[in-house]
Amino acid sequence: KNMDIDLIHTNSSITNLGAFLSSRMNIPHVWHIREFLEEDYNYTFSLPMFIVKKQMETAAMVICISKAVQEKYKNKLQLINTKLVYNGIKISNAKINKTITKNGIVNFVIVGVISENKGQIEVLNAAKRLLDQNLTSFRINIVGGYADQNYKNVIKTFVEEYHMEKYIRLWGYQNN
């Protein structure tokens, strides 16, 4: 109460703490849904669906990062307070400060569960296209546990098959 909070933003569907605090402190809540629980994490809401539905209905807004995520939750919970806001930035607005590169190399990192639904293979395909054009001033670090062994094999095989080990580093799950 003493923190003078105007808005609570929950950045995942996995936790309902923001909804709880919003209700308790009478502060508007925006719920940002970025993932499919069952499909991405083999996880379900910890509370009964009627409570989750009520919490999401009382949010000032439920932001979804894709049409697929929006449709799933609109249909599953009959929500009317959803808004589609894609992640990312417009390339035309992006400015790369060369001083942030190390030895002229641009380093990228992807952190999170590695699963087919998250599409890390698309990043590998993009990296391959860069390498096919002799654009080699990048490194991609992929950090996270694998949702399943088959996708792990797909990712590792792709990197090995196209000899991308110098450009793609697969860290696996890290606890720090």
N, C-alpha and C positions, 0 to 999 in steps of 0.2 A: 504493500500500500504506500510506503514511503518513497518508492522509486519513481513515481509520477509517470507510469507507463501509459502510452496512448493506444498502442496496438500490439497484439500478440500475433506472431507469424510462426506457424508450424511448417517446417520444410520437408515433411515426409508424412506418408499415411501410416507409418509403422507406430507412431506414438500419438496418444491422445492427451498428453499433458497440457498442451496449449488450450485445448477445448475445456479441460477441467479448470484451468486457471482463469480462462475467460468467463466461465460461468460463475466461478467463486468470487472474482474481483470485479465483475461487470465491466469488462474491457472488450472491445471488438476483437474478433479473431479471424485471421485469414489462414486458410488451410491450403498449403501448396502440395499437390499430389504429383509425385514424380515417377511412381512405379506401380507395377501390378504386384500385389502381395503374393498371391498364390503362385503365379507364373514366374515371378522373378526370384522369390525367396522361399517358396514352399511354406508360406506363413499365412496365418489368418488373423483377423482382429482378435485381440484378447478379450474383448467385451462382447456381449450378445449383439447381434446386428441391429436390434431395435434401439439400443443405446448409441451405437455408432451412427446410425441414421439420424437420431435426434441431435447428436453433437454436430454432425456435418450440416444439418438443416439450420442450426442456430448460428453457424459461422457467418460472418459478414460476407464472405466470398470463399468459394472453393476453386482454386486455380489448378488447372490441369495442363500438363506440358505437351500433350498430344491428343488428337481426336480419339484415338483408341482408348486412352486412359479416361478421357472425359465420358465417352459413351459407356464404358464399363461401369463407372460409378454412378452416372445418371440413371442407367437402367437398373443396376443392382439396388440402389438406395432411393430411387425416384427423386433425385435432387433437381432443383430448379435454379439453385444459386451457384452454378458453375460458370467459369470463364476459361476460354482457351488462350493460353499465353505460351508460345513456343520458347524453349531455351535457346540460348545462343546470341550472337551478335551479327550485325550486318557487316560483311567483309568491307564494304565501302566506308564504314565508320571505324574500322580497326586501324590502329596505328601501332606499328612495331618499333619499339625503341631498341636500336641495335646494341645499346649498352647493357641490355638485359641478357644478351646471348653470351655464351662462354666459348671463346675461340671461334666466333662466327657460327656456332651451332645453336639452333633453336631447340630447346628441350621441352617436351610435352609430358604430362603425366595424366593417366586415367586411373582414378581410385574408385573402387566399389566392387560389388559382386560381379564376377565375370560369367555372363550367361548369354545364350543365344538371343534372348529377348532384349538385352541391352545393346547388342550389335557391335561388340568390339572388333569383329571381323571386318566391318566396314572401314574402320581406321586402318587395319592392315592392308586392305585393298587400296585405300588412298595412298598409303606409304609406298606400296608397290608401284603405283602409277607415278609417283614422284621419282622413285629410283629408276623406272623405265625411261624417264626423261633426263637421267643423270643429275637429278636434284638430290643432293646427299647431305645437305647442311642441317640435318635434324636428327633427333633421337626421341624415341617414344618409350616411356616407362609405363608398364601396365601393372598395377598393384591391386591385389584382391584375391580372395578365394574363388574357386570355380564352383558354379552351381551343380555341374555334373561332369563326369569323367569324359563323356563323348565330346563335349565342347572344348574341354581342355586339350584333348587330342587334336581337334580341328585347328585350334589356335597354334599349338606347338608345331604341328605338321606344316602349316602354312609358312610359318617363320623359317623353318628348316628348308622346306622345298624351294623357297625363293631366296635362300641364303641372306636372310635379313637380320641375322643375329647381331651384327654391328649396329643396327639401327633400332631394333626392337628389343627391349629388355623386359622379360616376364619375371616379376618379383614374387608372384604368389601372395598368399595371405601374410600380412605383417601385423604384429601386435603393438607396434609403436608408431 
